[in-house]
Amino acid sequence: MHKKVIAEAVSAPVLPQSAIYLNRELSQLAFNRRVLAQAENPDVPLLERLKYLCIVSNNLDELFEVRIASLLANNHIEGEFIEPPALSAALAVAGAECHQIVERQYRVLNESVLPQLAQEGIHLLRDQDRNDAQRAWVKAYFDREVRPLLTPIGLDPAHPFPQVVNKSLNFIVELSGKDAFGRGTAIAILKAPRVLPRVIQLPAELSRNGVSFCLLSSIIHAHINDLFSGREVLAYSQFRVTRNSDLWVDEEEVKNLRQALQGELQSRNFGVAVRLEVAKNCPPHLSQFLLEQFSIDKNRLYAVDGPVNMVRLSELIDHVTKPELRFPPYSPMYPPKLANADLFAVIGKHDVLLHHPFQSFQPVLEFIRSAAQDPDVVAIKQTIYRTGMNSDLMESLILAAQRGKEVTVVVELMARFDEEANINWADRLERAGAQVVYGVVGLKTHAKLALVIRREAGALRYYAHMGTGNYHPSTTKFYTDFGLLTANPAISTEVNEVFIHLTSLTKPKKLEHLWLAPFALQKEFIRAIRNEAKIARLGRPGHIIAKMNALLDESVIRALYAASADGVKIDLIVRGACALRPGVPGLSENIRVRSIVGRFLEHSRIYYFRNNLAHDVYLSSADWMNRNLFRRIEVAFPVLDPALKKRVITEGLNPYLKDNSNSWELDSNGVYQKRKPRGKSGAFSAQQHLMQVLGSPVE
């Protein structure tokens, strides 16, 4: 009886949407609560706790810049249309949750992290905390470095409210009396110079019991009266506005996407305002004045008890040299079999699996560097989504092009917040002689692929790298990802077919091993899920384990519900937003959802299907989200070597199912509960375990 009801619910649900799916915004914000819990954890080193607070601020910035901004703009985001009543409800619940998170975040900063830093001799001094000698130094710094760069603007018909750059530090000032021309200009706006550091270290001789810092905002606060001679400052507050930062160009209309994007980048800092942050003691009439200037609803006003941009406190972390207040140093292992080896010879004999950051990313860089220098290599093809402003890998591609090799690079210009870096690399690559394309109109190229074509014994041989993460030298040190180096002809030939598809825009040939979005990826995932359900209905064990960043695609969720109803055991490890509601009787009682938040950002996507002991394992750059499955070029690739397949399971899945230190379990109400050791079982951290097994701590 149960199964019949569930089958009907999955194909055409009679339950309300809220009974089947969890709210996306609340689920994303729940992830930020889990990050915030790291900042509250006394077992986490103190500077790392401050870093987690900064991460929460950065995450909330992006939530408002993209998700909230898009919802407010036109009820659309990432291809979804949201009805006005649902839109209002989504904004209301997200807003209430954001206010709670921000309040808790500043409470942790002021009541826990900063006092404990002071106990460690790291002082963040407000004006009232500074002694006379420190005040004198700050005054001299202000006069020398800050005041010459300040331009207060008194508001009148000739001086209208100025343009305020996205996320910049500003001050609103209320003045008494009349200005120099006898007029009663009561409000002035002051922009903090963006060229100045936000955290300033005082000289060692002025630092008591350690090291002392001041925020630029505190220095300006202390001397704001000096900027308005002859007038009394009645009230003032720092403020910061967050704007819609999602770039948009009509890719079907523009003739040159790169030129169009360059124009859009210039206007990104002045998009529609979506959030206003002010100091907690900002007078209501001043905050109301700002709300009116930016046309922001009062529900999106945040009065914070501290700096309006907590992300800037990461500069303090960079200044402090106290290793005991950080995570212990860690050195990724360089696989011994690759040390001083001919990479192409090694890969030619067997596939190589790399698990970052526990294993070094250096072999991937050397793969491209060797290809650039090898006279037998005739061509290199690569996708680039995020790689940063400085990249040895990109320099190697430029060198290869300069040496006359056929270099083709698919650069995703619409990689959010990395557009400028990617435009710069595209320009340099083209000037070096590489062939640069920008993917497919309307679809982001998110797949992580590299292909080297080498002439060996008179024939061409393909060597491929496929990964779950970006070719970014910095993020590979703290994002968990898998990469596979292979010369398997069946796989590497299909990688080449994907590149031909991306550059020629022709319909891709039928791929036997790679699952390619937007053509087949969702279909193949659902087919694999339904296959497990079929096996379970025949009375044999069915088991699915999937690890990803987000689970939001309704069709995949429905397939998982149906598989659960058929008795398939389903373990999901979802770092961020999850719309699936686990553990609901008659709907999802065989599904468990976990989230891991630890030292490293969980980023790998792993999909395991038991398949009658075939143990199918796929790695991918794609999450189970509609945008990944239909609005991006994505690839899921199989791990065929039995030994490497076992490694993915024993390193990428099993430890995370066992984790009881950094694991949070999702219940049917959408609430995450921290898992704890039970009985005689000790604490177990998947990331710590992998660091010990695969890497080596720095002595």
N, C-alpha and C positions, 0 to 999 in steps of 0.2 A: 504493500500500500504506500509506504513511504517513497519508494523509488518512483512510482508513477506520479506522485504529487510533485516530486522534485524535477522529473523530466519535463513536466508541463511548465513548472516555474522557470526552468532554464530556457526553454524555447519561447515561451510567451508569458512572462511573469505576471502573476496576478497580485503579488505583493507590491507594496509601494517601493519606489526606488530606494528610499532611505533604509528599508529593511534589507535590501540586497547589497547596496554599495555604501561605503563610507565616504564622508565629505572630503573632497580632495584638498581644499584649503586647510581644514583642520588636521588632516593627516600630514600635510607638509609642515605645518606649525608644530605638530607633535614631535617631528624629527628635531626641530630646533629646541624643544624642551629636553630631548635626550642629550643634545649637545650641551645645553645649559647645565644639565646634571653633572657633566664632566667638570664644569667649572666649580660646582659645589662639592665635588668629591675631595675630601682631605687627603686621600691616598694619591691623588694626581699632583705632581710637582707644581709649585706655586706659579711660576711663570707660564707653565702650560695651561693652568687654570685661567690666567688672564688671556692667553691666546684663544681659548675656547669662547670666552666672552666676546672677543673681537670677531670670531667666526660667526657667532649668532648675529651680531650687528650687520656683518657683511651679507649674511643670508637674508635678513629682513630687508636690507636695501634692495637686493635683487628681486625679492618677492614684490615689493612695491613698484620698482622700476619696470617690471615685466608683467607679472601675473595680474596684480591689482590694476595697474595702468591700462592693460588691455581690456580687462573687464569693464572699467569705467569708460573706455573710449567708445566701444561699439558692440558690447555684449559678445564679442568673439575673442577666442584665444586658441592658438594652435589648431585651427580648424573646427573648434567646437562653437556651437551657438547656444547661448544660455538665455532662457526666457526671462523677461524683466522681474517677475516675482522671485524666481530662483536666484537671479542676480543679486537682488536686494538682500535676500537671506544669506547668500554666500558672503557678501561684503560685510554684513552685520556680524556673523559668527567669526569671520576672520579678523575683523577689527577688534572685537572684544577679546579674542585670544591674543592678538598682538599686544594690546595694552597690558594684559596680565604678564606676558613674557618680558616685556620691556621693564615693567615695574620690578619683577623678580630679578632681572639681569642687573639693574643698578643697585638693588639691595645687596646682591652678592658682591658687587664691586666695592661698595662703600662700607659694608659691615664685616666683610670677610677678607677679600683679596688685598685691598689697599692697607688695612691695618696689619695684616700678616707680612706684607712686603716691608712695611715700616719696621717691624720687628726684626727683619732680615737686613736692615740698613739701607733699604731702597725707599726713598721718600719722594712722594709726589706732592709738592708744596703749593697750597693756595696762598693768597696774599696774607691772610691772617696767621698762617703758619710760619711765615718767613721772619727771621730776625732782622735787625737793622742793617747788618752787613750784607745780607742776602737781598734785602730790598734795594740797597744802593746799587748792587750789581745788576739787578733786574731793571732798575731805572736807567742805568747806563746802556744796557742792552736794548731797551726799548727806544731810547733816543738815537742810538747808533744804527740799529738794524731794522727796527719796526716802523717807527714814526715816519721816516722818509718815504716809505712805501704805502702809507695810508692816505686815502682820499675820502674823507667824510662828505656825504652828499645831503645837504639840507633840502627837504622837499618843498617845492613851490611850483607854480605853473611852468617856470623855466627849467626846473630840475625835477622832472617826474620820477616816480619810483623806478629805480634802475633795474636792468636785467640782472637776475641772480642766477649764477651758474649752478647746475645740478650738484647737490651734495657739498657745496662750498660752505665755509664758515663765514657768518655775517653777524652784525650787531644792529639792533634797532635801539635808538636813543631818543628819549623824550626830554626836551629842553624847556627851561623857563625863560621868561622875558622876551626881548626882541633881538633880531639879528643886527648886524652892523648897518643895515639899511633901514632900520626902524620897523621891520615887519615881524610879525609873530609866527615865524616858521617853527613849529613845535616838534617836528619829527625829523630825525636824520638817520641815514642808513650808512653803515660802515662795512666794507668788505675786508676780510683778512687776506693778506697777500698769499697767493697759492705757492709762491716760490719759497716761502719760509717754512722751516720745519715746524711741526705741531708740538713736538716734545723737545725741550731745550735742557741740556745738562748744565748744572752749575759747576764752577771750578771746584777741584778737589778740596782746596783749603776752606771753602765755604760749606762743604757738605759735612754735616755732623753725623758721626757714627755710621759712615758708609758713603752713599752717593745720593745726590738730590737732583730732582728734575722739576721743571715748571712747564705747564702747558701754555702754548701761545695764547689761547683764549684767556687764561688767567693773567698773563702779562698785559694784554690789552684791557681787560677788566680793571686792573689796578691803576691804569693811567688814562682811562677814557676821558676823565675830566680835563686833562691837559690838551685835548684836541678841540675844546670848545671854550676858548678864552672869553671872558666877559659874560658867560652864561652858566647857569646852574643845570647840572644833569639831574633831572628829577627821577628818572628810572631808565633802565636799559636791560637788554637781554641778548644773549647769543641766540642765533637761530640758524636753521638749516632746512632747505627745501629739497625734497626728492621729486624727480621728474620722470615722465615716461621716457625710457631710454631704448625702447624697442625700435630698431631701424626698420623702415619700410620703403621699398622701391617696387614699382610695378615692373617685375622682371620680364614680362611679356611685351612691354612697351619700350623699355630703354634699349638703346643700341649697344651701349658699353656699360656693363654692370659695375666695373671697377670705378669708372668715372662717376657714375651715379651715386655709388656708395661714398666716395670721397666727399661729395657734396652733402650727403646726409650726415656724415660724421661731424661736420662743422656745426650742424644744428642740434645734435643730440643733447648738448648741455642745456638746451633751452626748450625742451619738450614740455608738455602740459604738466603742471604741478599736481602731485597726487598725495603728498604727505608733508606736514610741517612739524618740525621739532624745535622746541624752545626750552629755555632753562626753567626749572621748576618754579622759581620765584618771579617769572615774567608776569607783570600786571595783566589782568584779563583784557583791559582795553587795548593793550599793545598786541597781544596775541590775536585778538579779534580783528584789529587793523590788518595784520599780516594775512590772516585767513581770507579777508575780503580782497586784498591785493592779488593773492594767488588763486582765488576762487576755489578754495578747499573747504570741504565740509568739516564741521567742528569735530566729528567723530574721528577724523584723521589728523587731529592735533595731539602731539605727544609732548608733555611737559616732563622733562627728564631731570633727575637729580645727579647731574654731573656733566661731562662733556657731551655735546650733542652728537658728536661722531666718535663713538667708542672705538671704531676700527683704528683710529689714529694712535691708540695706546700700544699698538703693535710696534711702533717706533721705540717705545720704552724697552720692550723686550729685546730689541736688537742692540740697545746700548748696554744692557747689563751683562756682565761676564761672571756669572755664578753658576757653574755647571750643575751644582747640587740642586738648583731650583728648576732644572729642566729634565726631560726624559734622558736616561743614560744614553751616551753616544752609541750609535749603531752603524755598522759597516755592512752593506749588502755583500753577499758572497758572489765572487766571480766563479762560475762553474769550472771546476778543475779541468774537465776534458776539453775546454775551449782555450785554456791558458796557453799562449804561445803556439796555437794551432792554426793551420790553414782552415779558415772558416768554411770555405766552399768544399774542401775535402771532407770535413766533418759532417756538414749538412748533407753532402752528397751520399753519405753512407747511411745516415739515419736522422730522423726528425729531432729537433732540439726544442724543449719546452722551457720557458723562462717564467718565473713567478716573481713579479716585482711587488714591493721594493725589497723583499726578502732576498732576492737575487738581483744582481746588478743589471742595469739597462745598457751597460757599456757594450755588450756583444751586439746589440742592435745598431748602435752607433758605428761600431767597427764593421758591421755587415755592409752598411752604406759607404763608409770610408774606404774599405777594401775594394768595393765595386768601382768607386771613383778612380782609384789608382791602378786597378788591374787592367793590363792591356788586352786581356781576353774578354773583358766585359764590353758588350756592344750597346747595351741599353739598360736604363733604369727607369722604372715607373713608380710613382708614389702618390698616395693621397695625403693631404695635410689639412687637418681641422684646427688643432691648436698646437703651436710649437714655440710660442714666446718670441720676444724681441731678439734674443741671442740664442743661437742654436748651431752647434757643431754639425748636426745632421744636415741642416739646410746649407751650410757652407760646403759640405761634401757634395751635395747635389749641384751647387754652383760650379765647384771645381770640375766635376764630371762633365758638365756642359761645356766648360771652357776647354776641356781636353778633347772635345769633339764627339763625345758619346751621345747617343740619342736619349735625351732626358725628357720625360713627360711627367709633369706634376699637376695633379688635380687639386687646386687650392680652393677651399671653401671660404669665400669672402664673407659669407653671412654667419660665420661662427661668432655667436653673441659675445661682445666685449673683447674679442680678439680681431675685429675687422681691420683695424689700423695696422697691426703687426702683419697680418696676412697680405694686405695690399702692398706693404713695403717689400715683403719677400717675393711676391709675384713680380713686382717691378725689377728686382735684382736678378731673379731667375731669367726673365725675358731678356734682359740686357746681356746675360751670360750666354744666351743662345738656347736656353731650354724652351720646350713647348709647354706653355701654361694654359690650362683650361679651368673653367670655374664650375664644373659639374653640370647639372641639369637644371634648367629653369624651373623654379618653383619647388625644388627638392634640395635639401641640404645634403652634401656628401659627408656622411658621418663615419663610413666604414674606414677601418685602419688597415691599409694594405700597402705593401711594398713588393716590387718584383724586379729581380736582376736577371738579365738575359746574357748568358756567357757562351762563347764559342769553345767547344771542347771536341777534339778529335774530328773536326770538320762538320760538326752538327751543333745546333743551338740547344742549350739546356737552361731550364727555368729554375730559379731559386726564389722562394717567396717568404715574406714575413707577414703574418696576420696577428692582430692584437685586439684586446678589449679596451685599450686605453690610448691616449694621444701620444704622438711623437714629441713629447715636451720634456726637456731635460730636467726641469725643476719638479714638476708634478710626479714624475716617475719615482721620486725619492720618498713620497708620502701618500701616493695612491696605490691601492692594491690592484694589480692587473696581471693578466696572463698574456704571453706572446708565444707564437709558434713559428720556428724557422723550419722550412721544409723544401725538399727538392722532389717530393712525390709528384710524378708527372700528372697524375689525375687531378690533384689539387692545384698545382702551380699553373697548369694549362687553363683551368677555370678562372684563376685569378687574372690571367691575361685576358680572358674573355670579358671579365668585368671591366677592365681598363678600356678595352675596345668599345664596349657598350657606352662607357662614360664619355669617351672622346668623340665617337662617331654618332652617338645618339640613336644607333640602330637597335632593333629589338635583340636582347641577348639570346644566345643559343641556350638550349635546355641544359641546365646544370645538374649534374648527378649528385654532387657532393655539397656544394655551397648553396645556402638558402639566401636568396637575394631579395631585399625590399626595394621598391614597393610591390614587386610582382608575386613573390611566393613565400615571403617570410612568415606572415601571419598564418597563411594556409598550412604551411609545414608544421608550425608550432601546434596548431589546433589538431592537425592530423596525428602528431605524436601523442598528444594528450588523449585523443579519442582511442588511439591504439592501446594505451594503458588501460582505459576503461573497458575496452573489448576483452583484453586479457583477464581483467578482474571478473567480468561477467562469466567467463569460462571457468572460474574457480581458482585461477592461479594468482599469485601475488602481483599487484601492480604498484609501482612506486615512482613518484616524480620528485626530484629535488631541483629547485631553481633558485638562483642567486642573482639579484639585479639591484638597480638603484631605485626603480619605481615600478609599480604594478597598477595600471589605470585602464588598460584596454578592456572594454566591456565584453567583447566576443571571447577573448582569452579567459576572462573571469567566469563567464557562463560555462565555457568548456571545462574549467576546473571544478566548478560546482557539480556539473553532471558527472565528472569522473569521481568526485568524492561520493556522490550518491551511489555509484556502482562499486564502491569499496576500495578505490585507489588511495593509498597513503600518500599524502602530499605535504612536503616540507618546503616552505618558502622562506628565503632569507632576503628581505627587502629593506634596504638601507633607509630609504626616504618614504615618499608618499605611497600608500597602499589603499586602494578603494575596495579590495576584497574584504568581506566580513567573515572571519574564520570562526569555527566552533559553533555554528548555528545548527541546532538539531533539525534534521531533515533537509538541510541545505549544504552545510560545509563542515560537518562534525569530524571529517577525516583530514581537515586542513589545519596546519599550524603555521603561524607567521612569526618570524623573529626579525629583529633588527640589531645589528652590531654597530656600536659607536665606541671607538677606541683611539689609540694613538694615531693610526693611519686611517685615511678615508677609504672605506670599502667601495670599490669601483668596478670590479670584475663582474662580468655577466656569464654565468655558467648554467647550462640547461642539461639535466640528467634524466634519462628515461630508462627504466630497468629493462623493458622490452624482452621479456622471457630470457633474462640473463645475458642478453647481448650488451647491456650496459652502454647505451648510446650516450655520448658526451659531445655537446656542442658549446663552443665559446663564441662570444659575439660582442659587438659594440652596441647592440640594441637592447633597450629595456622593453618590457611588455607595456608599451604606451602606443596610442594611436599614431602619434607623430613619428615614432621610430619605425612602425610597421608600414605606414602609408605615405609619409611626407618626407622621408629621408632615403638616401641610398645607404643601406645597411647590409652587412653580411654576417651570417652565422656559419661557422666552419666546424667540421667534425674533427675530433682527435681520434685518429685511427690506430696509432701504435698502442698496443695493449698496455705496455709499461707506462707510457705517458698518460693514457686514459686513467690508469690507476692512480697516478700522481695527482691529477686534477681532482679526483674524488677524495683522496686522502689528505690533500693539502687545501683544496678550495672549498670543500663542502663539509666533510665529516667533523673537522675541528670546530666549525661554526655551529653545527648542530649540538655539539657538546659544550660549547662555551657557557659558563655561568658567572662570568666576571663582567663582560661588556655587552651582554645579550639582554634584549628587552623582548618580551612576548606580548603579542597583540591579542586582546580578547574580543569577544563578539560585539561588545559595546564601543569598540574603537579606542579602548584605553590600553596603553602599554604599561606592563609591570616588569620591573627589573628582576631578572632571574638571579637566584642566590644558591650557593652550595647547599645541598641537603644531606642530612645524616652524616655519614663518615666521609662522603666525597669531598675532596678538597676543591679550592678555587681553581678554575681552569680558564685561561684566556687563549683564544685561538691565535690572536696576533702574537702574543708572547711565545706561545708554543712554536709558531713558524719562525720567529726570530731565532730561537734556540736551535731549531732543526736545520734551517737553511742558511742562516747568517752567522755572523760572529761579532759580539759586542767589542767595541774599541777599548783597549786596555788603557 
